[in-house]
Amino acid sequence: MLPRVADSLSFLYLDRVRLVQDDTGVCAQIQTGNDRIDTVYIPTAAISCLLLGPGVSVTTRAMATLARHGTSVVCTGDGGVRAYAGILPDSLTTHWLEQQAAAWADTEQRLAVAIRMYRMRFDDDVPDSVTLAQLRGMEGHRMKGLYRILAQQHGIGRFRRDYHPDQWHQQDPVNLALSAANACLYGIVHAALLALGCSPALGFVHAGTQHAFVYDIADLYKARTTLPVAFSLHQSTNPEQEARRKFRDELRLLRLLPRIVQDVQKLLAPGSVAEDDESERLDVDMVHLWDPHAGVLPAGLNYARETD
């Protein structure tokens, strides 16, 4: 039995290593000088997300093992540009994907999910009659206020979120740290969505990208995770590296993965998941058939007689 995503380690960042599969498992080979190679074994079944820096090479056999264990792989490039590679186990049900697609395709349900996101994010109520444009404006005011409070706490002048991948190293330390920490958060959220069987592309607020739903869910936690970390590193000489390390340390206390799982379920199907229910994926033994009138029908049967 593989560990549930809620019980998994959050993520592991690797760079300047070679990932290979040997007779024991997946390991990282590290060149340490004098032709010496150190080997560190990776607990792939217990890690939800692997962040691979630009100095990593990986073999096909190692990727196959990651696929069998349902581990999400996030390849990071120069300048903070990330390309996500999603890996899904064959036994994963489509239950939560169907819930997501049904809510996304209906305009009223999509707005209702966006409203639930706002309430969950800011712990504040909004009228059911609010429009998405009004919701965006309310979110913008709340974030400006949060930036102002954090800047005052750390003795920083006026802060403005400024992210330009093509001018990565020209950013100030807070923006650099925030971009690095957010990339880690996106990888964790992406891994949780894959474990649930959801589509990272079907967002309710964000749209037009294969990671729209990742950005939707990640926004729920930035105020309590990546933003405090980034502002605390405003005097750092290496904000990217320190942000990843500090963010990972914070996650050990927050237990973010089980919270992501429950929050996604509550957003897509409110009232269907108990407060203490940490279920995230339902393994299925057989594919089923869909029928608009009869509902779910068993597969593996010949229905020719019924149409004769």
Buried (B, 14 or more C-beta within 10 A) or exposed (E): EBBBBBBBBBBBBBEEBBBBBEEEBBBBBBEEEEEEEEEEEBBBBBBBBBBBBEEBEBEEEBBEBBBBBBBBBBBBEEBBEBEBEBBEBEEBBBBBBBBBBEBBEEEEBBBBBBBBBBEBBBEEEBEEEBEBEEBEEBBEEBBEEBBEEBBEEBEBEEBEEEEEEEEBEEBBBBBBBBBBBBBBBBBBBBBBBBBBBBBBBBBBBBEEEBBBBBBBBBBBBBBEBBBBBBBBBBEBEEBBBBBBEBBBEBBEEBEBBBBBBBBBBBBBBEEEBEEEEBEBBEEEEEEBEEEEEEEEEEEEEEEEEEEE
